[in-house]
């Protein structure tokens, strides 16, 4: 399925998916940790998300509360991935191109679990 699309479009989708995941993890960690936290993962994700949020600050409405900004920007990226990227291929690809990153990730996870199940079943 992935061979039907141009590599630059798939790369752009993967890049946007990674940005979206970084922002979602940042939002989830903000729910449970303080901003002064010394948790290594939180500091790493915050350093990754900070430039994204600075760029998106220009298009973020001022009435959105600061802790909700990462989820808002992740939603904007999701809308770009769903509606804008398939338009590069034409209107007929709107349902077919959506979520290539997630489809490939699920395929890889299924194959890993299938390999584990086969190895456990046959005792290899």
TARAFEN-V792693 format. One record per residue. PHI is phi in radians with two decimals (* if undefined). PSI is psi in whole degrees, 0 to 359 (999 if undefined). NEAR is the number of other C-alpha atoms within 10 Angstrom. Layout:
PHI:PSI:NEAR ; PHI:PSI:NEAR
//
This chain:
*:322:9 ; -1.23:339:12 ; -1.30:349:7 ; -1.40:348:7 ; -1.99:153:14 ; -1.15:146:10 ; -1.14:328:11 ; -1.18:327:9 ; -1.29:321:15 ; -1.17:320:18 ; -1.11:319:13 ; -1.13:320:13 ; -1.13:318:24 ; -1.10:319:17 ; -1.10:313:13 ; -1.14:325:18 ; -1.14:319:20 ; -1.13:318:13 ; -1.06:318:18 ; -1.12:318:23 ; -1.16:320:15 ; -1.05:315:18 ; -1.19:323:27 ; -1.16:318:20 ; -1.13:320:18 ; -1.06:316:24 ; -1.10:315:21 ; -1.13:318:14 ; -1.18:328:18 ; -1.14:334:17 ; -1.19:326:11 ; -1.89:343:8 ; -2.11:152:12 ; -1.39:163:11 ; -1.20:337:11 ; -1.54:8:8 ; -1.12:145:10 ; -1.75:12:10 ; -1.09:127:11 ; -1.09:315:9 ; -1.09:320:12 ; -1.11:315:20 ; -1.12:321:16 ; -1.13:312:11 ; -1.14:322:17 ; -1.12:320:21 ; -1.17:327:12 ; -1.29:323:15 ; -1.42:336:21 ; -1.01:313:14 ; -1.13:325:11 ; -1.13:316:18 ; -1.21:327:18 ; -1.15:320:11 ; -1.18:318:10 ; -1.33:350:16 ; -1.06:332:13 ; -1.23:332:9 ; -1.88:359:10 ; -1.46:129:15 ; -1.11:149:11 ; -1.29:342:10 ; -1.44:353:6 ; -1.37:131:10 ; -1.17:143:8 ; -0.94:316:8 ; -1.15:341:13 ; -1.58:354:12 ; -1.08:318:19 ; -1.04:321:24 ; -1.25:327:18 ; -1.14:315:18 ; -1.18:323:21 ; -1.10:322:22 ; -1.13:319:15 ; -1.08:319:15 ; -1.14:321:18 ; -1.05:318:19 ; -1.13:323:12 ; -1.09:316:14 ; -1.16:322:22 ; -1.35:316:17 ; -1.83:326:15 ; -1.52:316:13 ; -1.07:317:19 ; -1.14:338:21 ; -1.21:340:14 ; -1.15:334:11 ; -1.66:340:14 ; 2.16:162:9 ; -1.13:336:10 ; -1.26:348:10 ; -1.75:9:14 ; -1.05:317:16 ; -1.51:342:11 ; -1.52:329:10 ; -1.55:345:23 ; -1.05:133:17 ; 1.08:49:17 ; -1.14:324:19 ; -1.07:312:19 ; -1.18:322:12 ; -1.10:316:13 ; -1.17:322:13 ; -1.12:316:12 ; -1.14:320:12 ; -1.07:317:11 ; -1.15:317:12 ; -1.13:319:12 ; -1.10:319:12 ; -1.18:324:12 ; -1.13:313:12 ; -1.15:325:11 ; -1.14:318:12 ; -1.09:319:12 ; -1.13:317:12 ; -1.14:320:12 ; -1.14:317:12 ; -1.13:322:11 ; -1.24:324:10 ; -1.24:319:9 ; -1.65:357:7 ; 1.21:32:7 ; -1.43:999:7
//
